[in-house]
Amino acid sequence: MSAAVFYGLVILSAIAHPIWNAMVKSSGDRMLSMVAIRATGLTLGLAALPFVDWPARASLPWLGLTALVHFAYYALLIRSYDIGDMSVVYPLARGLAPVLTTLAAFLAIGETLAPGQLVAVGFISIGIMALSFGAGARREAVGFAVATGVSVASYSFLGGVGVRAAGTVVGFQACLEIVTGLGMVGFALVHRRADLVPYARRHGAVGVLAGAISVVGFLAFLAAAARLPLGPVTALRETSVIFGALIGSLVLKEGFGLRRIAASASVVFGVAMLATLR
């Protein structure tokens, strides 16, 4: 398949991500919402496992590291949404990822980009981060959002390297969903056992939907990361902040003023550069 198809998959991932994040943010119990999402991933991973290739042995350390960073990401994201608005937390956390992933890919695996691609990553990242400043940007919320951004860049890099070593995108994803799902469900059984059944009765359907969206979105990212440079793929994925801003404006009733319009324009310009430069 052509690079355009894989970049299209990244756009799909960019649309999916803020949808399930908005579900977590608007949930009455964000921890159990995340558990429901990962339990859905666990179920889908177990269902797929008999029908997919096992990831190569060389990818297993990468899979384990990716899972560990995902656990940190879940904890940081939940805490960030507990103390900050989605319009602040989401763009800052996602905006750091392209720059950090590009840097990690250069330092660790020698992946280089053309000057134009670096400029494109810069435009996307500047636009995304500009969305995070203004009203509601409390210092504590920004701090946790930055930490969340570091975790996003880390699992993006580790997952990208791991899926390349695995030799199978779906097999790697299935195993990752099983590991992270077991971890989150196990945590809930130890710390929130009494709340699981009541929560499932009230919000189970939403959790299943958000979980399915999350799985499809990350699978699309891994499919692209297996074949394209990690920096541009991560940058393009983080155009999710545009969709996140739209969700915040239309669904969560947050403002969408001139600053956000200008920042979104910077993101779109960077995306256009990524799509046309080689």
N, C-alpha and C positions, 0 to 999 in steps of 0.2 A: 504494500500500500504506500501511497505517496505521503510526503511530510505533511501536506495539507490535511489529510485524513486524521493523522495523529494530533495535529494542532486543533482540529475540530473536537477530538476527544478531550483535549485539555479544556476547551471552552465548556464542554458538557460538565466536566468536573468543577469548573468555576461556577456554573449555575447551581449545581447540586449542593455545594458546600455551605453557602449562606442560608439555604433553606433549612437544613437540619440544625445549623447553629441558631437560627431564629427560634426553632422549636425548643431547643435547650434553654435559650435565654428567657422565653415566655413561660417556661414550665414552672409550676409551683414548687417542684423539688428537682433541682438540676442534677443532683447526684444520681437519683433513681432514673431520671430521664436518660442520662448517659449510660447507665447500666442497661436500660431497655434497648438502647441503640446497639450496644455491643453484644447483648444477648441475641439480637436479631442477626448480627454479623456471625456470631458463633453458630447459630442454626444453619445459616446459608453456607458457611464454610464446611460444616460437617456433611451437609447434603451434597456439596460439590466434590468432596474429597475422593470418593470412589471413582469419579469419572475424569479426573485430571491427572496430569503427570506430577510426580513428586518433584519438588525443587532439588537441584543438585546439592550434594553435600557441602560444596564450597560456599553456598549461599546461606547455610544455616546460622553461622555466627552473625551475619548481617541481619538475618530475620530476627534473631534474638535481641540484637541491639535496637532494631527498629521497634520491636514490641515494647522494650523497656522505655524508650523515649516517648512512645505513645502514651504510656501510663502517666509519665510526667506531664505530657500535653493535656491529658484529660483533667488532671488535678488543677493545673494552672488555668485552664480555660474556665472550669467551673468557678474557681475563686475569682477570676477576672470578671465574670458575669455577675457574681454576687455583689461586687462593689462598684462596678462601672457600667455605663451605657454601652449597648452594642455598637452605637455609632462612633464610640471612642476605642473600645477594646478591639473590635474586629479589624478595622483598617490598619491599626498600628501593628497588631500581631501578624497580620498577613503581609504587611508592607516590608517588614524586615526580612522575610524569608527569601525573596529573590536575590538580594544582595549577598546574604550570608551563604546561601546555597551555591551561588556562582563562585564566591571566594573559596568555599570548601572544595568544590569540584576542581578548581585550578590548583590549589595547594596539595590536595590528596591524590588526585588521579590525573593531573596534568591536562585537564580539559580546558582548552582555550577557545575564545570567541573572537569573531571579527570586531573591529572597532565600532562599526555601526550597531552590532548586536549589544555591545556593552552600553552604548548610548541609549538603546531602546530599553534595556533593563533599568538604566538610571531614570528615564522618564516615567516608567511604570512605578518604580519604587517611590520616587519623589511625589508623584500624584497620590499614591496610596497613603503614604505617611502624612501628607497634607490634610487628608480627611480626618486625621485623628486629633487635630488641635482645635481649640476653641472652647465653647461652652461645654461643661461637663467633664473636662479632661483633668480629673483629680490626680494628684501625684501618685497615690497608692494604686489607682486603677491603671495609670500609664506604666508604672513599674511592673505590675503583673502582666500587662499586655506585652511589654518588651520581653519578659521571660517566656511568655507563651510564643512569641515570635521566634526566639532562639530554638525552642523545642520544635516548632514547625519546620524551620530550616534544617534541623538535625534529622528529623524523621524523613523529610523529603530527600535529603542526600543519602542517608542510609538505605532507605527503601529503593531509591533509584539504582544504587550500586548493587544492592542485594538482588533485585529482580533481573539485572543483567547477568549476574552469576548463576541465577536459578535455572535459566533456560526455559522457564515457563511462567508466564504472567499470572494466569489463573491459579496455578498450583501454589505459587508464592503467596498470592492474595488469600487463598483459602486457608493456608497454614497460619498466616498472620491473623486472620479473623478468629481462628480457633484459639490461638494463644492469648490474644488480647481479650477475647470474650470470656475465656475461662478465668482470667485474672480479675476482670471486673465483676463477674457473677460471684466468684469466690469471695471477693471483698465485701460484696453486698450481703452474702449469706452470713458472714462473720459479724458485720457491723449494723446491718439494717434488716435483718431477717424478718422481724415482725411487720415491717412496712411493705414488703415485697408484694404480697397477694393483694392488699387493698389498692396499692398503686397500679398494679397490673389490671385490676378490674376497672379503674377509672380512666387510665391513660394508656392502656396496653396497645390499642390500635394506633395511636399517634406514635408511640415508641417503635412499633414495627415499621411504620411508614418512614420515619426518620432514619431508622437503621438501614432499610433498603436503599434509601437515597444516598446515605453515607458510603455504603459498600460499592454501589455503582460508580459514585464519583471518584473514589480512590482507585478503583480498578481502571477507570479511564486514564487517570494520571499515571499509573504504573505502566500501562500499555504504551503510552507516549514516552515515558522516561526510559523504557527499555531500548528505545531506538533513536532518541533525539538528545541533544545537549541538555544537561540538567538545569543550567542557569535560565535559558529562555523558556523551558517548559515550566519551571517553577514560577517565573515572572508572569507568564501567560495565565497560569492557574490562579494567580492572585488578582487577576481582574475580577475575581469574585467580589471584590469590595464594591464594584459598580452595582452588581445585583444586590449586594448587602445593603447598600445605600438606598436602593429602590425599595427593598423590603422594609427597611427602617422608616422610610418616608410614607409609604402607602399602607403598610400593615401595622407597624408600631407607632405611627404618627410622629416621627421625628422630623426635624427640619431638613430642607435640602436647598440651602441658599447659594449665593454666588461662589463662595469658597469651595463648596463641594462640587459645583458645576465645573469650575476651573481645574480642580484636582482630578475629576473624572476625565476631563478633556486631555490632561497630561497622560493618563493611563491609556486612553484610546489611541493617542498618537504613538505611544510606545508599542502598543500591540500592532498597529499598522506597520511600524518599522520592522518588528519581528517577523511579520508575515511576508514582507517583501525583500528583506536582506538575507543574504546567504554568506 
